[in-house]
Amino acid sequence: MENLKVSKDNKESRMNFVKYWADYVRSHPDKVWSRQQNILINSQLQGARALKLTPKDYLRVKGELR
C-alpha cells in the first residue's frame, strides 16, 4: 500500500483508502483484485461461521439488543 496516506482522522483515512482501492482496481487486472476480494470474503464468512452466534446474540454483541 505504498500510495495510501495515513491520517489520524478516521473519516479522512477511510476516504483515502477508498481512493487507493479504486485506483488499485483500475490499475490491476480483474483476476488479481477479484481473487484478493474472494480470499477476504471467504475468511470473513469462515470467521462468522466459527462464532456460531444466534441472531439475538449477534444483535446483543452489536449493542442493538439488551
C-alpha positions as CSV (number, residue, x, y, z in Angstrom):
1,M,0.0,0.0,0.0
2,E,2.7,2.4,-1.0
3,N,0.3,5.2,-2.0
4,L,-2.0,5.0,1.0
5,K,-1.9,8.2,3.1
6,V,-2.2,7.6,6.8
7,S,-4.4,10.0,8.8
8,K,-5.4,10.5,12.4
9,D,-8.9,11.5,11.2
10,N,-10.9,8.3,10.7
11,K,-13.2,9.7,8.0
12,E,-10.2,11.0,6.1
13,S,-8.4,7.7,6.4
14,R,-11.4,5.8,5.1
15,M,-11.7,8.1,2.2
16,N,-8.0,7.8,1.4
17,F,-8.4,4.0,1.4
18,V,-11.4,4.2,-0.9
19,K,-9.4,6.3,-3.3
20,Y,-6.4,4.0,-3.0
21,W,-8.6,0.9,-3.6
22,A,-10.4,2.5,-6.6
23,D,-7.0,3.3,-8.1
24,Y,-5.8,-0.3,-7.4
25,V,-8.8,-1.8,-9.1
26,R,-8.4,0.4,-12.2
27,S,-4.7,-0.4,-12.5
28,H,-4.8,-4.2,-11.9
29,P,-6.4,-7.0,-13.9
30,D,-9.8,-8.2,-12.7
31,K,-8.4,-11.6,-11.9
32,V,-5.8,-10.1,-9.5
33,W,-8.1,-7.9,-7.3
34,S,-11.1,-10.2,-7.5
35,R,-9.0,-13.1,-6.2
36,Q,-8.0,-10.9,-3.3
37,Q,-11.6,-10.0,-2.6
38,N,-12.6,-13.7,-2.7
39,I,-10.0,-14.5,-0.1
40,L,-11.2,-11.7,2.2
41,I,-14.9,-12.5,1.9
42,N,-14.3,-16.2,2.4
43,S,-12.3,-15.6,5.5
44,Q,-15.0,-13.3,6.9
45,L,-17.6,-16.0,6.2
46,Q,-15.4,-18.6,7.8
47,G,-15.0,-16.5,10.9
48,A,-18.7,-15.8,11.2
49,R,-19.5,-19.5,10.9
50,A,-16.9,-20.3,13.6
51,L,-18.6,-18.0,16.1
52,K,-21.9,-19.8,15.9
53,L,-23.9,-16.8,17.2
54,T,-27.7,-16.8,17.2
55,P,-29.2,-13.7,15.6
56,K,-30.1,-12.5,19.1
57,D,-26.6,-13.0,20.3
58,Y,-25.2,-11.1,17.2
59,L,-27.5,-8.1,17.9
60,R,-26.6,-8.2,21.6
61,V,-22.9,-8.0,20.7
62,K,-23.6,-5.1,18.3
63,G,-25.4,-3.3,21.1
64,E,-28.7,-3.3,19.3
65,L,-30.4,-5.7,21.8
66,R,-30.3,-5.9,25.5
